């Protein structure tokens, strides 16, 4: 490697091309130094270890072995340290932050009287049911914030390790270590990993698929191929973006397995697994998706907060849309415009280095990793599929959590680009760590709810204040997202509607209070819709009861206008617990006239 520490290149599994030989030269252990004049031709092109007139090739196609040391320490120690730090970075927000509305919704869907009811409740959501079923059993042991988030934290930490192992198989340990750093400390991936959401579980299954499929190919193992298939089923049961992942990986596997007649057993095992995946995908596409379309849930999301991430014909140029939104994927992953842009450039550099190689696709695919162009296909194809689906208006592309399934491919490509820089691995690692520190400390743009405003202490203070100052018999008026939080924190049970048909405004008990919550279609109060909803609430409430408005969650964009509208109704300034928990006492004109 370019690293000046003890580092040797031993041998590489070749691709049955002429002249594929790799030699190892090392001085005695007394000198503790290694010469970096080793020339290694791997699959017909010069290894990245040796300089050439054409430049340095960053794509070791085989698993390049080394003495397993980075900066003088065994690499497994660095691996353990990074994984532990990644776990800590995820568990801390899992403990410190109150649930966001989506997390509270997932908990509510899982809080059913039977697993059958949990399945039915899960199908009212826009995702496959696996996470809800896991939560149904998991919540039997507790329902605190950190406990509900722990499966995501564990799955995400495991995904970091799986990603490292896969990237090591298709590149080398030093490139994989860079990938581990980027995958473990991406601000957006940390945030998703500390939430009760599907994305950590999705990334776990994706990285497991990548590692197991590569292991199956290299070891000619039908057992590993079967394990790969079950991991793919897990992804399909977790999130619908896995359909794009499965298609891209399926095309890649067809290329890697060719010629099929020479590995009939392995190919048959793969085909059998694919048939199972097609059956799972077909079932949900034919049963769940039509139900979601009837409710209008998916279309409403695509036309509201995801509108910028879906192509609208006649409004934007398709090529410009793809270019801009792809850049936004990288800026989302790094939570920083400049550094995200640099990550995209590194990704493009990595793909360029892969494509410029002239590695032949040998006949013994299971004897080595992918050729450079096969690896380029794997890294680029998921983006291409997402481009097509987004241009069709069916799925978002851009700075949204829905693009998280692209993270393994974006990170792997970027690390190949970073690895092409001829400098010591330790220098590249330190530079990457510093860039990640900037991204985590100074995110631009900031997360939907700033950490200081999502502090669990603020929510506890708000609940204590409501219980102490709001008299028994009072009525809380909430929109859907606020009702999810009110139910979890104040009432101890759900107070919003789950199953259709849903009423525009439904009443639910909440201890000594009553809650009036809107339907899912009215996810959030706005200044335009609130007056009519307030009128409806007053018509269904006794004049002698106090009415309070609880407004919490993702309200940064709508709270100022709503506060102005409430001032027009004569309501005093709200009790504010940070910027994302507001409580008003709503004045009743009839009480004023009495």
Backbone torsions as a table, in degrees:
resi	resn	phi	psi	omega
1	UNK	NA	170.4	176.1
2	UNK	-72.0	-9.2	-179.4
3	UNK	-71.5	136.6	-176.4
4	UNK	-82.0	0.2	179.0
5	UNK	-79.9	-179.4	178.3
6	UNK	-62.9	116.4	-174.9
7	UNK	-155.1	120.9	177.6
8	UNK	-123.5	149.5	172.4
9	UNK	-104.2	116.5	-173.9
10	UNK	-88.7	-86.8	-179.5
11	UNK	-144.4	160.7	-179.0
12	UNK	-126.8	138.4	175.2
13	UNK	-67.2	122.9	-172.6
14	UNK	-88.2	178.4	-175.0
15	UNK	-116.3	33.9	179.2
16	UNK	54.2	40.9	174.2
17	UNK	-110.6	152.5	-176.4
18	UNK	-64.4	144.9	173.3
19	UNK	71.6	24.2	-179.3
20	UNK	-88.3	91.4	-179.4
21	UNK	-134.2	142.3	-179.1
22	UNK	-133.0	124.5	-176.4
23	UNK	-108.6	154.9	179.6
24	UNK	-118.9	129.7	176.4
25	UNK	-129.7	126.0	179.1
26	UNK	-143.8	145.9	175.9
27	UNK	-81.1	170.6	-178.1
28	UNK	-62.7	160.7	-178.1
29	UNK	-65.0	-21.9	-179.2
30	UNK	-64.6	-34.3	-177.5
31	UNK	-78.7	-27.0	-178.8
32	UNK	56.3	28.6	177.8
33	UNK	-133.1	152.6	-179.7
34	UNK	-126.6	140.0	175.8
35	UNK	-80.5	140.1	179.9
36	UNK	-104.9	40.4	177.3
37	UNK	-107.2	19.4	-179.1
38	UNK	-74.3	127.8	178.1
39	UNK	-107.8	121.3	-173.4
40	UNK	-126.2	117.1	175.5
41	UNK	-97.9	110.0	-179.6
42	UNK	-108.9	117.5	179.3
43	UNK	54.3	39.7	169.6
44	UNK	87.4	3.4	175.9
45	UNK	-136.3	159.3	-172.4
46	UNK	-73.5	136.7	-177.7
47	UNK	-66.5	155.3	177.0
48	UNK	-65.4	-12.4	179.8
49	UNK	-71.2	-23.3	-173.6
50	UNK	-119.8	136.1	177.6
51	UNK	-70.9	148.6	178.4
52	UNK	-143.7	171.5	-179.5
53	UNK	-64.4	-28.5	-178.4
54	UNK	-83.3	-8.6	-178.3
55	UNK	110.4	-171.5	-177.9
56	UNK	-100.8	128.3	-179.4
57	UNK	-88.3	122.3	-174.3
58	UNK	-89.9	10.3	-169.2
59	UNK	-120.6	79.3	174.1
60	UNK	-67.6	116.5	-172.4
61	UNK	-78.9	-25.5	177.9
62	UNK	-98.9	175.4	174.8
63	UNK	-80.8	96.3	-178.4
64	UNK	-74.1	122.4	-178.4
65	UNK	-87.8	151.7	175.0
66	UNK	-138.1	-176.2	176.1
67	UNK	-77.6	2.1	173.0
68	UNK	74.3	35.9	-179.3
69	UNK	-130.2	142.5	174.2
70	UNK	-131.1	127.6	-179.7
71	UNK	51.1	37.3	175.3
72	UNK	83.8	-4.9	-178.8
73	UNK	-113.2	146.8	177.1
74	UNK	-56.8	140.7	-173.6
75	UNK	-66.1	-26.8	-179.4
76	UNK	-67.4	-25.8	176.0
77	UNK	-69.6	-41.7	175.3
78	UNK	-62.2	-41.4	179.3
79	UNK	-60.9	-47.2	179.9
80	UNK	-63.7	-40.2	-179.2
81	UNK	-64.1	-44.8	-178.7
82	UNK	-65.8	-43.3	-179.8
83	UNK	-63.8	-41.6	178.6
84	UNK	-64.3	-44.2	178.5
85	UNK	-63.3	-40.0	177.3
86	UNK	-61.4	-39.6	176.9
87	UNK	-63.4	-44.2	-179.4
88	UNK	-62.9	-43.2	-179.9
89	UNK	-61.6	-23.9	-179.8
90	UNK	-92.5	-38.4	-176.3
91	UNK	-72.9	-29.4	-179.4
92	UNK	-62.3	-51.9	176.1
93	UNK	-66.1	-27.9	177.3
94	UNK	-62.9	-30.1	-179.9
95	UNK	-88.0	-36.1	-168.9
96	UNK	-89.2	-21.6	-170.9
97	UNK	-104.5	143.2	173.5
98	UNK	-75.8	160.6	-177.7
99	UNK	-63.3	142.3	169.2
100	UNK	-85.1	169.4	-174.6
101	UNK	-58.6	-37.8	178.7
102	UNK	-65.0	-39.6	177.6
103	UNK	-63.3	-43.9	178.2
104	UNK	-63.0	-35.2	177.1
105	UNK	-64.4	-45.0	-179.9
106	UNK	-63.1	-38.3	175.8
107	UNK	-64.4	-41.2	-179.9
108	UNK	-63.9	-42.5	179.9
109	UNK	-62.4	-33.6	-179.9
110	UNK	-81.2	-15.2	-175.5
111	UNK	-87.7	63.7	-179.4
112	UNK	-114.6	168.1	-174.4
113	UNK	-78.3	-16.2	-179.7
114	UNK	-151.0	163.6	179.1
115	UNK	-67.3	-30.4	175.8
116	UNK	-64.8	-40.8	176.5
117	UNK	-66.9	-37.6	177.3
118	UNK	-63.7	-39.5	176.8
119	UNK	-61.6	-46.3	-179.7
120	UNK	-64.3	-40.7	178.8
121	UNK	-65.8	-38.7	-180.0
122	UNK	-61.2	-34.1	-177.4
123	UNK	-76.2	-5.4	171.2
124	UNK	-83.0	-10.5	-179.8
125	UNK	-94.4	167.6	-174.5
126	UNK	-88.0	18.2	-178.1
127	UNK	-131.8	158.2	171.6
128	UNK	-60.0	166.1	-163.6
129	UNK	-91.4	0.7	-169.0
130	UNK	-59.7	-46.7	-178.5
131	UNK	-59.4	-42.9	-178.5
132	UNK	-64.1	-39.1	179.1
133	UNK	-67.2	-38.6	175.8
134	UNK	-62.9	-44.3	179.7
135	UNK	-65.3	-32.0	179.4
136	UNK	-56.7	-44.2	179.4
137	UNK	-82.2	-36.0	-177.0
138	UNK	-63.7	-38.9	-176.5
139	UNK	-70.9	-8.7	175.1
140	UNK	-64.1	-21.3	-178.4
141	UNK	-102.1	-0.7	178.9
142	UNK	156.0	160.5	-178.7
143	UNK	-137.0	21.3	176.3
144	UNK	-72.4	164.5	-177.4
145	UNK	-58.1	-50.6	-174.8
146	UNK	-66.0	-33.5	-179.3
147	UNK	-70.7	-41.8	177.8
148	UNK	-65.1	-30.7	-178.8
149	UNK	-85.7	-15.1	-174.2
150	UNK	-58.8	-40.6	176.5
151	UNK	-57.3	-38.7	177.8
152	UNK	-66.6	-41.2	179.9
153	UNK	-62.8	-45.1	-179.9
154	UNK	-65.7	-45.5	-179.4
155	UNK	-62.0	-40.9	-178.9
156	UNK	-68.2	-40.3	177.7
157	UNK	-64.8	-41.5	176.3
158	UNK	-63.8	-37.2	178.6
159	UNK	-62.9	-35.7	177.5
160	UNK	-61.1	-44.4	179.1
161	UNK	-66.5	-43.8	178.7
162	UNK	-61.3	-39.8	178.5
163	UNK	-63.4	-44.1	177.9
164	UNK	-58.7	-47.1	-178.0
165	UNK	-63.6	-39.8	178.3
166	UNK	-66.9	-45.6	-178.3
167	UNK	-65.6	-31.9	175.4
168	UNK	-65.1	-37.7	179.6
169	UNK	-65.7	-37.3	-174.3
170	UNK	-98.1	-9.8	175.1
171	UNK	-130.4	-106.3	176.3
172	UNK	-156.7	177.5	-172.8
173	UNK	-66.5	-37.6	-176.7
174	UNK	-71.3	-41.3	174.9
175	UNK	-63.7	-39.5	179.0
176	UNK	-64.8	-35.0	178.7
177	UNK	-66.9	-38.8	174.2
178	UNK	-61.5	-42.4	178.1
179	UNK	-62.9	-39.0	178.3
180	UNK	-61.5	-42.2	178.0
181	UNK	-60.3	-47.8	-176.6
182	UNK	-68.4	-39.5	-178.7
183	UNK	-71.7	-33.8	-176.5
184	UNK	-77.5	-31.4	-170.9
185	UNK	-119.5	17.8	168.4
186	UNK	-62.2	122.7	-175.4
187	UNK	-56.4	-42.8	-178.6
188	UNK	-67.1	-38.6	178.5
189	UNK	-69.0	-34.0	175.3
190	UNK	-62.8	-46.2	-178.4
191	UNK	-62.3	-45.6	179.3
192	UNK	-64.5	-32.0	-178.4
193	UNK	-75.1	-15.6	-179.2
194	UNK	-104.2	21.0	-178.8
195	UNK	-126.5	157.8	176.6
196	UNK	-82.8	77.0	-177.3
197	UNK	-137.4	174.7	-177.8
198	UNK	-82.2	-15.4	-164.0
199	UNK	-72.8	-36.8	176.8
200	UNK	-63.4	-43.0	177.9
201	UNK	-64.4	-39.5	177.9
202	UNK	-61.3	-47.0	-179.7
203	UNK	-65.7	-33.5	174.9
204	UNK	-60.8	-49.2	-179.2
205	UNK	-68.0	-36.6	178.4
206	UNK	-62.6	-50.4	-178.3
207	UNK	-66.0	-34.7	174.9
208	UNK	-63.2	-40.7	177.1
209	UNK	-60.9	-44.8	-178.5
210	UNK	-63.2	-45.4	-178.3
211	UNK	-68.7	-46.6	-176.5
212	UNK	-68.1	-38.3	178.5
213	UNK	-65.8	-40.7	178.2
214	UNK	-66.5	-41.6	176.8
215	UNK	-62.2	-40.4	178.8
216	UNK	-62.7	-40.9	-180.0
217	UNK	-68.7	-43.8	-176.6
218	UNK	-73.6	-32.4	-178.2
219	UNK	-100.5	0.0	-178.1
220	UNK	53.5	46.5	-172.4
221	UNK	-107.6	116.0	174.8
222	UNK	-69.9	-30.0	178.4
223	UNK	-64.7	-43.8	177.2
224	UNK	-67.0	-33.4	177.2
225	UNK	-65.6	-37.7	176.5
226	UNK	-66.1	-40.6	177.1
227	UNK	-63.6	-38.4	174.7
228	UNK	-58.2	-44.3	-178.3
229	UNK	-62.3	-41.9	179.1
230	UNK	-66.9	-34.5	175.2
231	UNK	-65.1	-38.2	177.2
232	UNK	-63.7	-39.3	177.4
233	UNK	-61.9	-40.2	178.0
234	UNK	-60.2	-41.9	178.3
235	UNK	-63.8	-43.3	-179.3
236	UNK	-64.6	-29.4	179.7
237	UNK	-86.2	-1.9	-175.8
238	UNK	-104.3	-45.7	-173.7
239	UNK	-154.8	143.0	-175.4
240	UNK	-72.9	-16.5	174.1
241	UNK	-65.4	-18.5	177.5
242	UNK	-64.7	-18.3	175.4
243	UNK	-63.5	-40.3	177.0
244	UNK	-69.0	-40.0	176.3
245	UNK	-61.3	-45.5	-178.3
246	UNK	-64.2	-39.5	179.0
247	UNK	-64.8	-48.0	-178.6
248	UNK	-62.7	-44.5	-179.5
249	UNK	-68.1	-32.9	177.4
250	UNK	-63.4	-44.2	177.0
251	UNK	-62.0	-43.8	179.4
252	UNK	-61.0	-43.1	-179.5
253	UNK	-66.3	-35.3	175.5
254	UNK	-60.9	-39.6	178.4
255	UNK	-68.7	-44.1	-177.6
256	UNK	-67.9	-34.1	-176.3
257	UNK	-80.1	-14.9	-178.6
258	UNK	-70.2	139.4	0.1
259	UNK	-79.2	130.5	-169.2
260	UNK	-66.9	-31.6	-175.4
261	UNK	-69.0	-19.3	-179.1
262	UNK	-84.3	-9.5	177.6
263	UNK	-143.1	58.5	-173.3
264	UNK	-61.6	-40.8	-179.7
265	UNK	-61.8	-46.0	-179.5
266	UNK	-67.6	-41.1	179.3
267	UNK	-64.6	-39.8	178.6
268	UNK	-64.3	-40.8	178.1
269	UNK	-63.6	-38.9	178.5
270	UNK	-66.4	-43.7	178.9
271	UNK	-60.4	-43.4	179.6
272	UNK	-60.8	-42.4	177.6
273	UNK	-64.7	-38.5	179.4
274	UNK	-65.9	-35.6	178.2
275	UNK	-63.7	-39.1	175.9
276	UNK	-63.4	-41.7	178.1
277	UNK	-64.1	-39.8	177.9
278	UNK	-63.0	-38.4	179.2
279	UNK	-64.4	-43.7	179.0
280	UNK	-63.7	-48.7	-179.2
281	UNK	-62.2	-42.6	-179.7
282	UNK	-62.5	-39.3	-179.7
283	UNK	-60.1	-48.7	-177.4
284	UNK	-74.1	-32.7	177.4
285	UNK	-67.1	-29.7	-177.9
286	UNK	-92.6	-18.2	-176.8
287	UNK	-115.0	-49.4	-173.8
288	UNK	-80.8	-47.5	-176.7
289	UNK	-59.8	-45.1	176.8
290	UNK	-58.9	-35.9	178.5
291	UNK	-65.5	-40.3	178.0
292	UNK	-65.1	-37.8	178.6
293	UNK	-65.1	-35.3	178.5
294	UNK	-64.2	-37.4	-179.8
295	UNK	-76.6	-18.1	-177.7
296	UNK	77.0	9.2	-175.4
297	UNK	-63.8	-49.2	-176.0
298	UNK	-66.2	-45.1	-179.6
299	UNK	-62.9	-38.0	178.7
300	UNK	-62.5	-41.5	178.5
301	UNK	-65.0	-44.1	-178.1
302	UNK	-66.3	-25.2	-178.6
303	UNK	-96.6	-5.9	-179.4
304	UNK	-110.3	-104.0	-172.1
305	UNK	-72.1	-15.9	177.0
306	UNK	-100.1	6.5	-174.9
307	UNK	-58.1	-36.4	-179.0
308	UNK	-70.5	-22.3	-175.1
309	UNK	-95.7	5.5	178.1
310	UNK	-122.2	136.8	-177.5
311	UNK	-71.9	136.5	175.9
312	UNK	-119.4	113.2	-175.8
313	UNK	-58.3	136.8	178.3
314	UNK	85.1	-10.4	-179.0
315	UNK	-100.2	-40.0	-178.0
316	UNK	-132.9	152.0	175.1
317	UNK	-71.3	131.0	-176.4
318	UNK	-57.3	-45.7	-178.7
319	UNK	-64.1	-42.5	178.7
320	UNK	-64.8	-39.4	178.4
321	UNK	-59.7	-48.4	-178.7
322	UNK	-62.2	-44.2	-178.0
323	UNK	-64.3	-48.7	-177.3
324	UNK	-66.4	-44.0	-176.9
325	UNK	-71.1	-30.4	174.7
326	UNK	-66.3	-41.6	174.3
327	UNK	-58.8	-40.2	-179.3
328	UNK	-67.5	-27.0	173.7
329	UNK	-60.8	-45.9	-178.1
330	UNK	-71.3	-38.5	177.1
331	UNK	-67.2	-30.7	175.6
332	UNK	-66.4	-46.4	-177.4
333	UNK	-61.4	-36.5	-179.6
334	UNK	-95.7	-7.3	-178.5
335	UNK	54.2	34.7	-178.6
336	UNK	-158.0	127.0	-176.0
337	UNK	-62.8	-51.0	-176.2
338	UNK	-67.5	-50.4	-176.4
339	UNK	-69.8	-32.9	174.1
340	UNK	-63.6	-39.4	176.4
341	UNK	-63.8	-39.4	176.9
342	UNK	-65.9	-34.8	177.0
343	UNK	-64.7	-38.8	176.7
344	UNK	-63.6	-42.2	177.6
345	UNK	-61.9	-39.9	177.5
346	UNK	-64.4	-39.3	177.2
347	UNK	-60.9	-46.6	179.7
348	UNK	-63.6	-38.3	176.9
349	UNK	-63.9	-41.2	178.1
350	UNK	-62.3	-43.1	178.4
351	UNK	-65.6	-38.2	178.4
352	UNK	-60.6	-46.6	-179.7
353	UNK	-63.8	-35.1	177.2
354	UNK	-66.0	-45.3	-174.8
355	UNK	-71.9	-26.9	-178.4
356	UNK	-77.3	-12.7	179.2
357	UNK	-73.4	153.8	-177.6
358	UNK	-116.4	39.5	-176.1
359	UNK	-73.4	126.8	177.3
360	UNK	-73.3	146.8	175.7
361	UNK	-84.2	97.2	-175.4
362	UNK	-67.3	174.5	-176.3
363	UNK	-85.7	-27.1	-176.9
364	UNK	-97.0	76.1	-174.3
365	UNK	-61.4	-35.9	-175.5
366	UNK	-74.8	-7.3	-179.6
367	UNK	-83.5	-10.2	-178.0
368	UNK	-155.4	178.1	177.2
369	UNK	-77.5	-170.7	-177.4
370	UNK	-72.1	154.1	170.2
371	UNK	-69.0	166.8	-177.5
372	UNK	-60.3	-40.5	-178.1
373	UNK	-74.5	-30.7	173.9
374	UNK	-65.3	-41.4	178.2
375	UNK	-65.4	-39.3	176.3
376	UNK	-61.1	-40.6	177.6
377	UNK	-59.4	-45.3	-178.6
378	UNK	-62.9	-39.0	-175.6
379	UNK	-77.3	-30.2	-174.9
380	UNK	-91.7	-34.9	-171.3
381	UNK	-58.7	-41.5	177.1
382	UNK	-57.7	-37.3	176.5
383	UNK	-65.6	-43.1	-179.2
384	UNK	-61.5	-43.2	178.6
385	UNK	-62.8	-44.2	178.6
386	UNK	-63.0	-37.8	176.2
387	UNK	-57.5	-49.0	-177.7
388	UNK	-63.8	-44.0	-179.4
389	UNK	-65.2	-38.5	179.9
390	UNK	-71.0	-39.9	177.0
391	UNK	-63.0	-27.3	175.7
392	UNK	-79.8	-4.0	178.4
393	UNK	77.2	23.0	-174.1
394	UNK	-105.3	-18.9	-176.7
395	UNK	-156.0	145.0	-177.0
396	UNK	-74.8	157.8	174.3
397	UNK	-140.9	122.2	178.7
398	UNK	147.1	-150.7	-175.4
399	UNK	-82.1	68.8	-178.0
400	UNK	-145.6	151.1	179.0
401	UNK	-60.3	-19.8	179.4
402	UNK	-66.7	-14.8	176.9
403	UNK	-91.8	7.1	-176.8
404	UNK	-62.4	-26.7	-178.8
405	UNK	-64.6	-17.5	178.5
406	UNK	-82.8	-9.4	-172.5
407	UNK	-56.7	-46.9	-179.4
408	UNK	-58.4	-37.1	-177.0
409	UNK	-77.3	-40.1	177.5
410	UNK	-63.3	-45.1	-178.2
411	UNK	-67.6	-43.1	-179.5
412	UNK	-61.9	-46.2	179.2
413	UNK	-63.1	-41.6	179.7
414	UNK	-64.4	-38.5	-179.5
415	UNK	-69.1	-32.4	173.5
416	UNK	-64.0	-39.1	176.3
417	UNK	-65.6	-42.0	178.1
418	UNK	-64.6	-38.6	-179.5
419	UNK	-65.4	-21.4	-179.8
420	UNK	-73.0	-14.3	178.1
421	UNK	-74.5	124.2	-175.4
422	UNK	-83.5	83.6	174.1
423	UNK	-151.8	174.0	-175.0
424	UNK	-65.1	143.2	179.2
425	UNK	-59.5	-37.7	-179.7
426	UNK	-63.3	-36.8	178.2
427	UNK	-67.0	-43.1	178.2
428	UNK	-63.7	-39.7	179.9
429	UNK	-65.2	-43.9	179.6
430	UNK	-63.8	-42.8	178.1
431	UNK	-60.5	-42.6	178.9
432	UNK	-64.4	-40.5	179.0
433	UNK	-63.0	-43.2	178.9
434	UNK	-62.4	-41.8	178.4
435	UNK	-63.8	-39.7	179.1
436	UNK	-68.3	-32.9	175.5
437	UNK	-62.8	-43.2	177.6
438	UNK	-60.7	-44.2	-178.0
439	UNK	-63.3	-39.0	-177.2
440	UNK	-78.6	-33.9	-177.3
441	UNK	-85.7	-34.4	-177.9
442	UNK	-125.3	65.5	-179.7
443	UNK	-66.1	139.2	179.7
444	UNK	-143.3	107.0	3.5
445	UNK	-77.7	162.6	179.2
446	UNK	-70.3	165.8	177.8
447	UNK	-65.0	162.6	-178.5
448	UNK	-54.1	-37.4	173.7
449	UNK	-125.5	121.8	179.5
450	UNK	-65.1	147.9	-176.4
451	UNK	-56.7	-38.7	-178.6
452	UNK	-66.8	-27.1	178.8
453	UNK	-90.6	-9.0	177.3
454	UNK	-106.8	16.7	179.3
455	UNK	-61.2	133.4	178.6
456	UNK	-61.1	-30.7	178.6
457	UNK	-61.7	-36.4	178.3
458	UNK	-64.0	-43.0	179.4
459	UNK	-65.8	-39.5	177.5
460	UNK	-63.6	-39.1	177.0
461	UNK	-64.3	-40.7	180.0
462	UNK	-63.6	-44.1	179.6
463	UNK	-64.5	-43.2	178.6
464	UNK	-62.2	-40.1	179.2
465	UNK	-64.9	-43.0	179.9
466	UNK	-63.6	-43.9	-178.5
467	UNK	-66.9	-31.0	-176.5
468	UNK	-84.9	-32.4	-169.6
469	UNK	-110.6	-17.8	-177.5
470	UNK	-97.0	121.4	-174.8
471	UNK	-67.8	154.9	177.1
472	UNK	-60.9	147.3	-178.9
473	UNK	89.7	-7.8	179.8
474	UNK	-70.1	162.2	-177.6
475	UNK	-116.9	132.6	172.9
476	UNK	-99.2	129.8	173.0
477	UNK	-104.7	126.4	-178.8
478	UNK	-139.5	155.2	166.3
479	UNK	-83.2	-176.3	-172.5
480	UNK	-67.1	-47.2	-176.6
481	UNK	-66.5	-38.0	178.0
482	UNK	-69.0	-36.1	178.1
483	UNK	-63.9	-33.0	176.4
484	UNK	-61.9	-43.3	179.9
485	UNK	-72.6	-40.2	179.2
486	UNK	-62.1	-40.8	179.4
487	UNK	-63.4	-42.4	-177.5
488	UNK	-70.9	-43.7	-170.5
489	UNK	-92.3	-38.0	-177.3
490	UNK	-97.6	-43.7	-171.6
491	UNK	-88.9	-28.9	-178.0
492	UNK	81.5	7.9	177.7
493	UNK	-160.8	167.7	-178.4
494	UNK	-68.6	140.3	177.9
495	UNK	-125.5	3.1	178.0
496	UNK	-106.3	162.9	-178.8
497	UNK	-80.2	143.1	179.0
498	UNK	-112.9	-53.1	-172.3
499	UNK	-91.3	145.0	175.4
500	UNK	-76.2	159.9	-5.4
501	UNK	-77.6	147.1	-177.5
502	UNK	-106.5	138.1	177.9
503	UNK	-80.1	150.9	178.5
504	UNK	-57.5	-33.5	179.2
505	UNK	-146.4	120.4	-176.2
506	UNK	-121.5	144.8	-178.8
507	UNK	-99.1	142.7	178.2
508	UNK	-146.8	144.6	178.0
509	UNK	-74.4	150.3	178.6
510	UNK	-146.0	74.2	-176.5
511	UNK	62.3	-121.1	-179.4
512	UNK	-86.1	6.1	-179.8
513	UNK	-118.5	174.7	172.3
514	UNK	-126.8	142.5	-179.5
515	UNK	-116.1	130.9	170.2
516	UNK	-109.2	113.4	-175.8
517	UNK	-121.5	144.6	-180.0
518	UNK	-75.6	173.8	176.0
519	UNK	-81.1	173.9	-179.5
520	UNK	-60.8	-31.6	-179.5
521	UNK	-63.3	-30.4	176.2
522	UNK	-100.5	68.1	-174.5
523	UNK	-60.4	-37.6	-175.0
524	UNK	-142.1	136.0	174.3
525	UNK	-64.7	140.4	171.3
526	UNK	-128.9	165.1	-179.7
527	UNK	-61.8	-29.2	-178.5
528	UNK	-75.7	-39.3	-174.0
529	UNK	-94.1	-19.5	-171.7
530	UNK	-64.1	-41.4	-178.0
531	UNK	-55.5	-43.5	179.4
532	UNK	-65.9	-38.9	-179.8
533	UNK	-69.6	-34.8	176.8
534	UNK	-66.9	-40.7	177.8
535	UNK	-61.0	-43.6	179.0
536	UNK	-63.6	-39.1	179.5
537	UNK	-66.0	-40.6	-179.5
538	UNK	-67.9	-32.7	178.6
539	UNK	-68.0	-25.4	-178.7
540	UNK	-101.6	9.7	-177.1
541	UNK	-124.3	141.0	177.5
542	UNK	-63.5	136.8	-177.0
543	UNK	-60.3	-25.6	-176.6
544	UNK	-87.2	4.1	178.6
545	UNK	-99.9	139.6	176.7
546	UNK	-74.6	140.2	177.7
547	UNK	-116.1	129.0	-178.9
548	UNK	-120.7	142.4	178.3
549	UNK	-103.6	121.7	174.9
550	UNK	-106.2	121.5	-173.2
551	UNK	-133.0	110.9	-173.8
552	UNK	-150.9	161.7	179.3
553	UNK	111.0	-138.8	-179.4
554	UNK	-84.7	75.3	-171.5
555	UNK	-115.5	5.9	-174.2
556	UNK	-57.5	-37.6	-175.8
557	UNK	-79.9	-24.8	-173.3
558	UNK	-107.2	-18.9	-174.8
559	UNK	-61.9	-43.8	-178.5
560	UNK	-59.4	-45.1	-179.7
561	UNK	-66.6	-39.5	179.2
562	UNK	-66.1	-38.3	178.5
563	UNK	-63.4	-38.8	176.2
564	UNK	-64.7	-38.4	178.4
565	UNK	-65.8	-39.9	179.8
566	UNK	-69.1	-33.9	175.7
567	UNK	-63.2	-35.0	177.5
568	UNK	-65.0	-28.9	177.2
569	UNK	-84.0	0.6	178.5
570	UNK	88.1	13.6	-179.8
571	UNK	-81.2	140.7	178.9
572	UNK	-71.2	173.0	177.4
573	UNK	-61.7	147.6	-176.0
574	UNK	-75.5	159.9	164.2
575	UNK	-77.4	122.1	-175.7
576	UNK	-111.4	128.3	174.4
577	UNK	-116.1	82.6	-167.9
578	UNK	77.7	-166.6	-178.0
579	UNK	-92.8	-4.9	-173.2
580	UNK	-122.0	13.2	172.1
581	UNK	-137.5	110.9	-178.6
582	UNK	-126.9	140.7	-179.1
583	UNK	-133.9	124.7	178.4
584	UNK	-117.1	147.3	164.1
585	UNK	-96.0	120.0	-176.1
586	UNK	-86.1	121.9	179.4
587	UNK	-71.4	138.0	178.1
588	UNK	-105.7	118.1	-179.0
589	UNK	-56.6	-33.8	-178.1
590	UNK	-67.5	-36.1	178.6
591	UNK	-67.9	-33.6	180.0
592	UNK	-67.0	-33.7	-175.8
593	UNK	-82.0	-15.2	-177.8
594	UNK	-78.7	NA	NA
